[in-house]
Amino acid sequence: MQKLNKIILYCRSGFEKECAAEITDRAAQKNIFGFAKVKDNEGYAIFECYQSEDAQILIKELAFRTLIFARQMFIVGDMLANLPTEDRISPIIDVLTGCIDKAGDLRVEIPDTNEGKELTGFCRKFTVPLRQALRNKQILSKIHDASKPVIHLFFINNNSCYVGYSYNQNNSPFYMGIPRLRFPNDAPSRSTLKLEEAFHIFIPYEEWDERLKSGLNAVDLGASPGGWTYQLVKRSMIVYAIDNGTMNSKLMETGQVKHYREDGFKFEPKKHNIYWLVCDMVEKPSKVTELITKWLISGWCREAIFNLKLPMKKRYEEVKQNLQLLNEKLNNKHINVQIQAKQLYHDREEVTVHVQRIWG
């Protein structure tokens, strides 16, 4: 039986070092040590544990939702290289036999790179016979079972792959860790997908009817031309759009948007009935963090989603520092919050942060 002592983490191409720095840091906090292996622009990082049993601890106890740069996380062994073209399935079954109880799902995945996308057709065809073979060996359940582990195959090329699994309660539910969203034709800008994805990632679906319901009041700081406002209007909220720039005319025609031509850093709401604060302004992360902190301490909103634009270097450190600063300032004021952060698929050189203020 192959020893599974590595963790694979998918990430945005170009952010492999940030992903590696984060998993190394978070593992060390649990007294788990190892080393990360990355190559630039390959779309994933590998963390190899010095103690093989530690990899199992990580995928169970390190909460996936708390990782900022990782899109997916699962345990693997050594790469299966030079798979025989006449029978790629047998070596894969050998790795999985005895590793896990019956799995409930199978995902055959690729790096989110141009090279990886060339394997899409191969993976789609390969999934069908592999799924049947795994079911015949009783490694995979006959029907999808969300309560059981997920088998992951991660193909680097059509003859080399990593084989492993994740736990369904501690992984991304999306194929390749990417929510599949469609750009609305009537949206003012593609940035609208950032906020839509943030809702999918940060807010449990069973709470959407309450936390994203119609009639809520929202503020969009730096709103022009209205990409993020669009998502709020679509959910029948009343939006205060704050920006010196112009707003999309169709959004203004809805009657749900009130446009204030003001600096988003200076605007203060006259009424304290704002539920959502959203902000996608291009500014230094520390300045944006300070602004959001002021809103939360002042009690001007219940929940906030905002973007931190990242510098060229020490990007993980920058995000970590700002999140710690936000948390410390709120704690000092005895304000109870839940903070989440993720580099979303539709983000670029940025990280999206969600803060929910919680009253006892």
Secondary structure, DSSP 8 states (H G I E B T S, - for coil): -----EEEEE--TT-HHHHHHHHHHHHHHTT--EEEE--TTSSEEEEEESSHHHHHHHHHHS-GGG-SS-SEEEEE-S-B-S--TT-SHHHHHHHHTTTSS-BSEEEEE--SSHHHHTTHHHHHHHHHHHHHHHHHTTSB-SS--TTS-EEEEEEEETTEEEEEEE-GGGS-SSGGG-------TT-S-TTHHHHHHHHHHHS-GGGHHHHT-TT-EEEEET-TT-HHHHHHHHTT-EEEEE-SS---HHHHHTS-EEEE-S-TTT---SSS---EEEE---S-HHHHHHHHHHHHHHT--SEEEEEEE--SS-HHHHHHHHHHHHHHHHHHTT--EEEEEE--TT-SSEEEEEEEE---
